[in-house]
Amino acid sequence: MNKNECCSEQEDSCGKCKEDDVNTEESNIEEDFDLTKWIDEAVDENVPLDEELALAQEEEQILSDISASIGEQVQKEMGDTRDDVKQKRKIPLWAKIAGGTLGTFLLICILLIVTPGGRNFLWNTAVGIAYSRMKYDNGAETIQQTVIDDVEEDALKNQITDTPVSWDTRHIEDGPRQEEGVINVLLLGEEAIDSGGSRGRTDMVIIATMNTKDKKLKLTSLMRDLLVQIPGNKDNKLNAAYAIGGIPLLYETIEINFDIKLDGYVRVGFDDFESLIDKLGGVDITLTEAEARYLNTTNYISKPQFRKVVPGLQTLNGNQALGYCRVRYVSTKDHQRDDYGRTSRQRVLLNAIFDKYKSKSLPELSLMLYDILPLISTDITLKEFDTYLKAAVNMGLTEIEDIRIPADNTFEEGYARKMAVLIPDLDANIKVLHEFIFGSVEE
């Protein structure tokens, strides 16, 4: 009996046969596995190994080319999209030009403001423009003219004094007084209503002083009825000097009578004075009840539609302000009348203008000056104008002091050639004037 037969007959009970079968199968598997044969079977016998590697490389290249192509296409699409965005955001040429111009302008402005040279350029430009707006007149072409004495027949009756005044002129032997740091400019208001086209009289004569030593601005009213020496002419009222010989003769008259050197003048006609006040936006003045009533019932306010002022503080226009500063026959609130009251009102008006506009910025003042300067005549040169403006800015002026000449108790009221005049004590008035302007009396 062979093994198989034994096992078939006893397969349920022969465990040993089963174990022998397993060992026999594992032995057959080990004997049948051949590595070389397995490699040969894994590789297609009809395709050489080199060719197969080449095909693999070719497939890899194809995949790489496809990837590159896809990448290029994506980049192209993205690039087109960016170009579209750029196209949409493209700035117009006019906007580029405007932007460049604005940028350049702003850069120039910054340089002009923050650099000393720039600020100096701006200042010189502004001063030059302002100065060019004024009328320059140094009086070189002044023609002498004859004036009629300003007599007051009704007031005089039989009170006529023709006694000449004896003038003491020793104070001018060394020339009129002037000092460094003290600038004296003559402010003139010309009344030419009845002059027939000739020069009128100066009913406002004020010396405006900038004293850079004590940093003060001062106003000195010279009353128009002062009897003074007028070189080459008869003694007359102060306001006649300009009418006779213009600015040159008025300078000489003030210098010989009051021993003071003037550094220039600024003149405005009364007609232009109205426009000047209007361009400044009016001026704030406090009127007494008597002043308001007088202005509303007389022709001092020449235009009837403006005769509606009231007592108290208010803004007067040019026509009203001119009428106010010419009033003589009503007392001021400090009880001054006649020419004393008129000169007082002139100083009040100038103070009111100063108070209203001293707080304005330089740009605001520049715009106002641009309009009002054509109404003004002067003999001040551009260099002097620049110097005076710088002095005023550097002083930081905040208030004005003022006086009147002749001072109290330094004159007599009298008559000369039927003219009611104020006969001054010149020495006493020179002392008051010099102390006020220079701060001391010249020894």
C-alpha positions as CSV (number, residue, x, y, z in Angstrom):
1,M,0.0,0.0,0.0
2,N,1.4,3.2,-1.0
3,K,1.2,6.4,1.0
4,N,-1.7,7.9,-1.0
5,E,-3.7,5.0,-0.6
6,C,-3.0,5.0,3.1
7,C,-4.0,8.6,3.4
8,S,-7.2,8.2,1.4
9,E,-8.2,5.4,3.5
10,Q,-7.4,7.1,6.7
11,E,-7.7,10.8,5.8
12,D,-9.8,11.6,8.8
13,S,-7.4,10.1,11.3
14,C,-4.0,10.5,9.7
15,G,-2.6,13.8,10.8
16,K,0.9,12.9,9.9
17,C,-0.1,12.6,6.2
18,K,-1.5,16.1,6.2
19,E,1.6,17.6,7.7
20,D,3.7,15.7,5.1
21,D,1.6,17.2,2.3
22,V,2.1,20.8,3.5
23,N,5.9,20.3,3.7
24,T,5.8,18.8,0.2
25,E,3.9,21.8,-1.3
26,E,6.3,24.4,0.3
27,S,9.3,22.4,-1.1
28,N,7.8,22.4,-4.6
29,I,7.2,26.2,-4.5
30,E,10.8,26.9,-3.5
31,E,12.0,24.6,-6.2
32,D,9.8,26.1,-8.9
33,F,10.5,30.0,-8.3
34,D,13.1,31.4,-10.7
35,L,14.1,35.1,-10.3
36,T,15.5,35.5,-13.8
37,K,12.5,33.9,-15.3
38,W,10.2,36.3,-13.3
39,I,12.1,39.3,-14.6
40,D,11.9,38.0,-18.1
41,E,8.2,37.5,-17.8
42,A,7.7,41.0,-16.3
43,V,9.4,42.6,-19.3
44,D,7.9,42.3,-22.7
45,E,10.2,40.1,-24.6
46,N,9.4,41.9,-27.9
47,V,10.5,45.4,-26.5
48,P,14.2,45.9,-25.6
49,L,14.9,47.5,-22.1
50,D,16.7,50.5,-23.7
51,E,13.7,51.3,-25.9
52,E,11.4,50.9,-22.9
53,L,13.4,53.4,-20.9
54,A,13.4,55.8,-23.9
55,L,9.6,55.5,-24.1
56,A,9.3,56.3,-20.4
57,Q,11.6,59.4,-20.9
58,E,9.5,60.5,-23.9
59,E,6.3,60.2,-21.8
60,E,7.9,62.3,-19.1
61,Q,8.9,64.9,-21.6
62,I,5.4,65.0,-23.1
63,L,4.0,65.5,-19.6
64,S,6.5,68.3,-19.0
65,D,5.7,70.0,-22.3
66,I,2.0,69.8,-21.5
67,S,2.6,71.3,-18.1
68,A,4.7,74.0,-19.6
69,S,2.1,74.7,-22.2
70,I,-0.6,74.9,-19.6
71,G,1.6,77.2,-17.5
72,E,2.2,79.5,-20.5
73,Q,-1.5,79.6,-21.3
74,V,-2.3,80.5,-17.6
75,Q,0.4,83.2,-17.6
76,K,-0.9,84.6,-20.8
77,E,-4.5,84.7,-19.5
78,M,-3.3,86.3,-16.3
79,G,-1.2,88.8,-18.2
80,D,-4.1,89.7,-20.5
81,T,-6.2,90.3,-17.4
82,R,-3.5,92.5,-15.8
83,D,-3.2,94.4,-19.1
84,D,-6.9,94.9,-19.1
85,V,-6.8,96.2,-15.6
86,K,-3.9,98.5,-16.5
87,Q,-5.8,99.7,-19.5
88,K,-8.9,100.4,-17.4
89,R,-6.7,102.3,-14.9
90,K,-4.7,104.3,-17.4
91,I,-4.6,108.0,-16.4
92,P,-5.6,110.6,-19.1
93,L,-2.8,112.8,-20.4
94,W,-4.5,116.0,-19.2
95,A,-4.7,114.5,-15.7
96,K,-1.0,113.7,-15.7
97,I,-0.2,117.3,-16.8
98,A,-2.5,118.8,-14.2
99,G,-1.1,116.6,-11.5
100,G,2.5,117.4,-12.5
101,T,1.7,121.1,-12.6
102,L,0.0,121.0,-9.2
103,G,2.8,119.0,-7.7
104,T,5.4,121.4,-9.0
105,F,3.4,124.4,-7.8
106,L,3.1,122.9,-4.3
107,L,6.8,122.1,-4.2
108,I,7.6,125.7,-5.1
109,C,5.2,127.0,-2.5
110,I,6.8,124.9,0.2
111,L,10.2,126.1,-0.8
112,L,9.1,129.7,-0.8
113,I,7.5,129.4,2.6
114,V,10.1,127.3,4.5
115,T,13.3,128.8,3.1
116,P,14.7,132.2,4.0
117,G,15.4,132.9,0.3
118,G,11.8,131.9,-0.6
119,R,10.2,134.1,2.0
120,N,12.4,137.0,1.0
121,F,11.3,136.4,-2.7
122,L,7.6,136.4,-1.7
123,W,8.0,139.5,0.4
124,N,9.8,141.5,-2.3
125,T,7.2,140.4,-4.9
126,A,4.3,141.4,-2.7
127,V,5.9,144.8,-1.8
128,G,6.7,145.4,-5.5
129,I,3.1,144.7,-6.6
130,A,1.7,146.9,-3.8
131,Y,4.0,149.8,-4.5
132,S,3.2,149.7,-8.2
133,R,-0.5,150.3,-7.3
134,M,0.2,153.7,-5.8
135,K,0.6,157.0,-7.7
136,Y,4.1,158.3,-7.3
137,D,4.4,162.1,-7.1
138,N,7.4,163.8,-5.6
139,G,6.2,167.3,-6.4
140,A,9.0,168.0,-9.0
141,E,6.4,169.4,-11.4
142,T,4.5,171.4,-8.9
143,I,3.4,174.8,-10.1
144,Q,3.0,177.7,-7.7
145,Q,-0.6,179.0,-7.5
146,T,-2.3,181.9,-5.8
147,V,-4.9,181.2,-3.1
148,I,-7.5,183.4,-1.6
149,D,-7.4,184.0,2.1
150,D,-9.8,181.9,4.1
151,V,-11.7,184.7,5.7
152,E,-14.9,184.5,7.8
153,E,-16.6,187.9,7.4
154,D,-19.7,187.1,9.5
155,A,-17.6,185.9,12.4
156,L,-15.1,188.8,12.3
157,K,-17.3,191.9,12.1
158,N,-14.9,194.6,13.1
159,Q,-12.3,192.2,14.7
160,I,-9.4,192.6,12.2
161,T,-5.8,192.1,13.2
162,D,-3.1,192.8,10.6
163,T,-0.2,192.9,13.1
164,P,2.5,190.7,11.7
165,V,3.8,187.9,14.0
166,S,7.5,187.9,15.0
167,W,8.8,184.4,14.4
168,D,11.8,183.0,16.2
169,T,13.6,180.7,13.7
170,R,16.8,179.9,15.7
171,H,15.6,176.3,16.1
172,I,16.3,175.5,12.4
173,E,19.8,176.7,12.2
174,D,21.2,173.2,12.2
175,G,18.4,171.8,10.0
176,P,15.2,170.1,11.0
177,R,15.5,167.3,13.6
178,Q,15.6,163.7,12.6
179,E,16.7,160.5,14.3
180,E,17.5,157.0,13.3
181,G,14.7,154.6,14.2
182,V,12.1,157.3,14.0
183,I,10.0,157.5,10.8
184,N,7.7,160.4,10.2
185,V,5.2,160.2,7.3
186,L,2.7,163.0,6.6
187,L,-0.9,161.9,6.1
188,L,-2.9,164.4,4.1
189,G,-6.6,164.7,3.3
190,E,-7.1,167.1,0.4
191,E,-10.3,169.2,0.2
192,A,-10.7,170.3,-3.5
193,I,-14.5,170.7,-3.8
194,D,-14.3,174.5,-4.5
195,S,-10.9,174.6,-6.0
196,G,-12.0,174.6,-9.7
197,G,-9.6,171.9,-10.7
198,S,-6.6,173.4,-8.9
199,R,-4.9,172.0,-5.8
200,G,-7.2,172.2,-2.8
201,R,-6.4,172.8,0.8
202,T,-5.2,170.1,3.2
203,D,-8.0,170.0,5.8
204,M,-6.3,166.9,7.3
205,V,-2.7,167.2,8.2
206,I,-1.4,164.4,10.5
207,I,2.2,163.2,11.2
208,A,2.2,159.4,11.6
209,T,5.3,158.3,13.5
210,M,6.8,154.9,13.8
211,N,9.2,155.0,16.7
212,T,11.1,151.7,16.4
213,K,13.0,152.5,19.6
214,D,10.0,152.5,21.9
215,K,8.0,150.4,19.4
216,K,5.0,152.8,19.2
217,L,2.8,154.2,16.5
218,K,1.8,157.8,17.1
219,L,-0.5,160.3,15.4
220,T,0.0,164.1,15.7
221,S,-2.7,166.3,14.3
222,L,-1.6,169.7,13.1
223,M,-4.6,171.9,13.1
224,R,-5.4,173.5,9.8
225,D,-6.0,177.0,11.2
226,L,-2.5,177.3,12.7
227,L,-0.9,180.5,11.6
228,V,2.5,179.6,10.2
229,Q,5.4,181.0,8.2
230,I,5.2,179.9,4.6
231,P,8.6,180.3,2.9
232,G,8.4,182.9,0.1
233,N,4.8,183.8,1.0
234,K,2.8,185.7,3.5
235,D,2.0,184.1,6.8
236,N,-1.1,182.0,6.4
237,K,-3.1,179.1,7.7
238,L,-1.2,175.8,7.6
239,N,-3.7,174.3,5.1
240,A,-2.8,177.0,2.6
241,A,0.8,175.8,2.1
242,Y,-0.1,172.8,0.0
243,A,-2.6,174.8,-2.1
244,I,0.1,177.4,-2.8
245,G,3.2,175.2,-3.5
246,G,2.2,171.5,-3.2
247,I,4.1,168.9,-1.2
248,P,7.6,170.7,-1.5
249,L,6.3,173.9,0.1
250,L,4.3,172.0,2.8
251,Y,7.4,170.1,3.8
252,E,9.4,173.4,4.1
253,T,6.6,175.0,6.1
254,I,6.4,172.2,8.7
255,E,10.1,171.9,8.9
256,I,10.7,175.6,9.5
257,N,7.9,176.0,12.0
258,F,8.2,172.8,14.0
259,D,11.8,171.7,13.5
260,I,11.1,168.2,12.3
261,K,12.2,166.3,9.2
262,L,9.5,164.4,7.3
263,D,10.3,161.1,5.6
264,G,7.5,161.1,3.1
265,Y,3.8,161.7,2.6
266,V,0.6,159.8,1.8
267,R,-2.3,161.8,0.3
268,V,-5.9,160.9,-0.5
269,G,-8.6,163.2,-1.8
270,F,-11.9,163.3,0.1
271,D,-13.7,161.8,-2.8
272,D,-11.3,158.9,-2.8
273,F,-11.5,158.8,1.0
274,E,-15.1,157.6,0.7
275,S,-14.1,154.8,-1.7
276,L,-11.2,153.8,0.6
277,I,-13.5,153.4,3.6
278,D,-16.0,151.4,1.5
279,K,-13.3,149.1,0.2
280,L,-12.3,148.5,3.8
281,G,-15.8,147.4,4.6
282,G,-16.7,150.5,6.6
283,V,-15.5,151.7,10.0
284,D,-16.9,151.3,13.5
285,I,-17.6,154.7,15.2
286,T,-19.5,155.6,18.4
287,L,-21.7,158.7,17.9
288,T,-23.2,160.9,20.5
289,E,-26.8,161.8,20.3
290,A,-25.9,165.3,19.2
291,E,-23.6,164.1,16.5
292,A,-26.1,161.6,15.1
293,R,-28.9,164.3,15.0
294,Y,-26.5,166.8,13.3
295,L,-25.4,164.4,10.6
296,N,-29.0,163.4,9.8
297,T,-30.2,167.0,9.5
298,T,-27.3,168.6,7.5
299,N,-25.4,168.0,4.3
300,Y,-22.3,166.8,6.0
301,I,-23.4,163.3,4.9
302,S,-23.8,164.4,1.3
303,K,-26.0,161.6,0.1
304,P,-29.5,161.8,1.7
305,Q,-30.1,158.1,1.6
306,F,-27.3,157.6,4.2
307,R,-28.6,160.2,6.7
308,K,-29.9,157.5,9.0
309,V,-27.1,157.2,11.6
310,V,-28.0,156.5,15.3
311,P,-26.4,157.3,18.6
312,G,-24.0,154.6,19.8
313,L,-21.6,152.2,18.1
314,Q,-22.2,151.4,14.5
315,T,-20.5,150.8,11.2
316,L,-20.3,153.9,9.0
317,N,-19.8,153.7,5.2
318,G,-17.5,156.0,3.3
319,N,-20.0,158.8,2.8
320,Q,-21.0,158.7,6.5
321,A,-17.5,158.5,7.8
322,L,-16.4,161.5,5.7
323,G,-19.2,163.6,7.0
324,Y,-18.4,162.5,10.6
325,C,-14.7,163.6,10.4
326,R,-15.6,167.0,9.0
327,V,-18.1,168.1,11.6
328,R,-17.0,171.2,13.5
329,Y,-20.1,172.8,15.1
330,V,-21.0,170.0,17.4
331,S,-19.0,169.0,20.4
332,T,-17.3,165.6,20.6
333,K,-18.0,163.3,23.6
334,D,-14.9,164.9,25.3
335,H,-16.4,168.3,24.7
336,Q,-14.2,169.5,21.9
337,R,-15.7,171.6,19.0
338,D,-14.7,173.7,16.1
339,D,-11.4,172.6,14.5
340,Y,-10.4,170.9,17.8
341,G,-13.4,168.6,17.5
342,R,-12.7,168.0,13.8
343,T,-9.1,167.0,14.3
344,S,-10.2,164.8,17.2
345,R,-12.7,163.0,15.0
346,Q,-10.0,162.5,12.4
347,R,-7.8,160.7,14.9
348,V,-10.8,158.7,16.2
349,L,-11.4,157.6,12.6
350,L,-7.8,156.5,12.0
351,N,-7.8,154.7,15.4
352,A,-11.0,152.9,14.4
353,I,-9.5,151.8,11.1
354,F,-6.4,150.6,12.9
355,D,-8.4,148.7,15.6
356,K,-10.6,147.0,13.0
357,Y,-7.8,145.8,10.7
358,K,-4.8,145.2,13.0
359,S,-5.9,141.6,13.7
360,K,-6.2,140.8,10.0
361,S,-3.8,138.3,8.5
362,L,-1.2,139.4,5.9
363,P,-3.0,137.8,3.0
364,E,-6.3,139.6,4.0
365,L,-4.5,142.9,4.3
366,S,-2.7,142.3,1.0
367,L,-6.0,141.8,-0.8
368,M,-7.5,145.0,0.8
369,L,-4.3,147.0,0.0
370,Y,-4.5,145.9,-3.6
371,D,-7.8,147.7,-3.9
372,I,-7.1,150.8,-1.9
373,L,-3.6,151.7,-2.9
374,P,-4.6,153.1,-6.3
375,L,-6.5,155.8,-4.4
376,I,-3.3,157.0,-2.7
377,S,-0.5,159.4,-3.9
378,T,3.0,159.3,-2.3
379,D,6.6,160.4,-2.8
380,I,7.9,157.4,-0.9
381,T,10.4,155.3,-2.9
382,L,10.1,151.5,-3.3
383,K,13.2,151.0,-1.1
384,E,11.7,153.3,1.6
385,F,8.3,151.6,1.3
386,D,9.9,148.2,1.9
387,T,11.8,149.6,4.9
388,Y,8.8,151.2,6.5
389,L,6.6,148.0,6.0
390,K,9.3,145.8,7.6
391,A,9.6,148.2,10.5
392,A,5.8,148.1,11.1
393,V,5.7,144.3,10.9
394,N,8.6,143.8,13.2
395,M,7.2,146.2,15.7
396,G,4.0,144.2,16.1
397,L,1.9,147.4,16.7
398,T,-1.2,147.0,18.8
399,E,-2.3,150.5,19.7
400,I,-1.9,154.2,18.7
401,E,-1.1,157.2,20.8
402,D,-2.2,160.6,19.6
403,I,-1.9,164.3,20.4
404,R,-2.9,167.7,18.9
405,I,-0.7,170.7,17.9
406,P,-1.0,173.3,19.1
407,A,-1.2,171.8,22.6
408,D,-3.4,173.2,25.3
409,N,-2.1,176.5,26.8
410,T,0.5,177.0,24.0
411,F,-1.5,179.3,21.6
412,E,-3.9,182.2,21.3
413,E,-6.9,182.6,19.1
414,G,-6.7,185.7,16.9
415,Y,-7.1,187.1,13.5
416,A,-4.8,187.8,10.6
417,R,-6.1,189.5,7.4
418,K,-9.7,188.8,8.4
419,M,-8.8,185.1,9.0
420,A,-9.6,183.4,12.3
421,V,-6.4,181.7,13.2
422,L,-4.5,180.0,16.0
423,I,-1.3,181.8,16.9
424,P,1.1,179.3,18.4
425,D,3.9,179.6,20.9
426,L,6.3,177.8,18.6
427,D,9.0,177.0,21.2
428,A,6.4,175.5,23.6
429,N,4.8,173.4,20.8
430,I,8.1,172.2,19.5
431,K,8.9,171.0,23.0
432,V,5.6,169.1,23.2
433,L,6.0,167.7,19.7
434,H,9.6,166.5,20.1
435,E,8.9,164.8,23.5
436,F,5.9,163.0,21.9
437,I,7.7,161.9,18.7
438,F,11.3,161.4,19.8
439,G,10.9,160.9,23.5
440,S,13.1,163.8,24.4
441,V,13.7,167.5,23.8
442,E,16.8,168.4,21.7
443,E,19.3,170.4,23.7
